[in-house]
């Protein structure tokens, strides 16, 4: 259900399965699924477009029952009525990520659709790359992420994507949400390969934080060892 915890651990590593083939996916999952501190898997366009959600999940489920998060890259950027269709199309996964950049009516519709279906929804507002917000040369006004997170929290969302390479922003959003009476769970990409440090972001995020890590694991010569090293870094925070 939407308000239940997706991951039992307060802090974990989530391998981002940004690989191109089911064989690579299976190797990644086999190598990491029994590593203590791995909390879930994130799948996206690289696998779901060519193979479909069901086939991708069938590979993962051969090895683990850990939660699977679908990141549509980026969902929540269409007209409001698409929300219901999107959630229904994703019903086989455990959670979905949206970045509702199309405005508050779309954000409300996607969140409500997820809650109606009992689907865990994770809402993102700020991304990791340069030239995203207006002050940095981007299209979105600087207060857009804050408005996105605030509306989501008002609608009952407790899980949020925040940029792992911007710990100052993570702290800002955490304090804002806590001031609203929300105990947030954060999920962060932008780590290691994009410059973010796990220890810095973990401290900024507070009690519940999950590091989404892609290339630093799936491009490693020894994926299990890479995952173990990252979970040790997380535990040392």
N, C-alpha and C positions, 0 to 999 in steps of 0.2 A: 504494500500500500504506500501511497505517496509520503506519509509522515513517518514511516518506519525507516530504520537505518538500512541503507543499502549494503554497507560494509561493516562487519562486526568490529574490526579494528579501529581505534581512534586515528591512527596514522598508518599509511601503507604506501606501497609502490604499485602503480597500475601500468603494466606494459601496454603501450599503444601499438596495436598490430598493423602498422602501416607498411605491410609487406605485400607483394604482388601475386603470390600464388598460395594455394591451399597447403602445398608441401612446406613452404616457408612458415606458414601459420602454425602448422602442426609441430614443426621443430621448435618454434618459439614457445608454444604452450607446454610441450613436453619438458623443455629445459627449465621452465620457471614456475610451473604450477605448484610444485611442492616446496618452493622456497618460502621460508617463514617470513612474513611481512609483505608478501604479494597479496593484494586484496581484491583485485578484479582485473578484467581485460577491457580495453576499449577498441572497438572496430569502427571502420569508416569506409570512405569511398573506394579505396584501393581494392578491397575485397568484396564489398557488398554490391557494387555495380556489376562486375563481371560474373560473380557466383551466386548472389542472392543471400539474404539473411539466413535462411534455413540451412543452406549448405555450409555456410561459414560456422554457424552454431553447432552443426553436427560434428565438425572437426574438433571444436573446442570441447564439446561435451563428452568426447571419447576419453578425455583426460582429467577434467575438473568440473565441479559444480560452482566454481566461483562466479560471482555476478559478471554479466556482460553488458557494457554500456555502448549504445550506438550514438556516434557523433556524425550527424548528417553534413556538417561542414558547409553551410550553416543553416540549420533549420530555424523556423520562426521569422523568415524574411519574405513571406508571401501574404496573400490576403487571408483574413481571419478564418474563413470556412475551411481552409486547407488543414487547419489544425487537427480536426477530427479524423480526416483521412490519413494524415501523417501518423497519428498515434495508433490508429487501427492497423496500419501497415507495419508498425514496429512492435506489435504485441508479443512477438516471440523473445525479445530481449528483456533484460531486467530494468533498464533505465535508458532514458534518452537525454541528449544535450540539445538545448536550443540557445540561439543568440538572437533575440527578438528585435532586430534592428529595423524592422518595418513599422514599428510604432506600438503604442500601448494597447490598441484594440486587438492587434495580432497577438501580442504577448498574453493578454487575458484569454483569448480564444484557445491558444495552444496549451496554456497551463490548465484551463478548465477541462479541455478534452483529455489531457493526461489524468487528471484527478477523477474524471468520470469513468475512465477505464481502469483505475487502480494502478496506473503506471507511474513509477518514480521519475520525476523530472528534475533535471539539473540546469540551472539558468546561468548563462554567461553574459557578460556585458563588455568587458575590456579584453582585448586580444594582446598578443605578445609582440607583434611585429611593428616596425616603424611606420610612421605616416598613417596611423589609425585615427587618432583624435585630431580635431581641427588645429590645435596649438602646435601639433607636430607635423602639420601638412596633410592631415587626413580629412575625410568628409564629415565625420560625426562630431557634433558639439562635445566639448569637454565634459559636460555634466551628463551625457547620455548614459554611460555605464551606471552611474549612481542612480539615475532615475529608473533604469531597468531593474537593478537589484532591489530598489526600494519597493517598486510595484510588485515584484515577485514575492517579496517577503510579506507584503500586505495581503497577498492572495494565499498565503500559507506555505510557500516554498521555503525550504530550509537548506537546500543544497545549491552551491554556486561554483561556477568556473571563474577563477581569477588568475592573472598572468604570473607564472612562477618566476619570471625574470624581473619582476617589479615588486619587491617585498614591501616597499613603502606604500604602494597602492593596496596591497593585500591588507596591511594594517589599517589603512583608511577605511576600507569597505567593512572589515571586521568590526571596527568600532561603531560605524554607522548602523550596522545590523544589530549589534548588541544593544545599542541605544534604543532600538525598536522592540527589545525583549526577545530577540531571536538568538538562539545558540547555533551559529552556522556551521555547516560542514563544507569545507572548501576542496576543490579539485584544481590542480595547477599543471598546465603544460608549460613549455618554455624553459625547461630545466636542462642542464648539462650542455646539450648541443646548441641551445639558444642562449647560453650564458647564465641562466639562473642557478643559484646554489641551493641545494636541498635544505641545508641547515638554516640559512637566512630566511627562506620562505616559510619553513616550518615554524620558526619562532614568531614570525609576523602573523601567521594564520591562527594561532591559538590551539585549542584543544583538539579539534578534528580537522585533519588535512591529509589529502591523498595526492601524491606526486605522480603525474602522468608522464611517463618516460618512453620515448620511442627509439631513436637511433642509437642512443647509448647502450641499449640492450640488444636490439635485433641486428645491429651491425657489429656487435662484439664477436670476437673469435670464440669466446666461451660465454654463451648467454646466461647460463646458470650462475657462473662466477660474477658476471656483471650485475645481475639482479641481487645476488647476495651482498656485494659491496655496497650497492645503493641502499639496501635495507639496513645495513650496519650504520651507514651514514645517517639514515633517518632515526635509528634507535639512539644514536649518540647525541641527538639534539637536546 
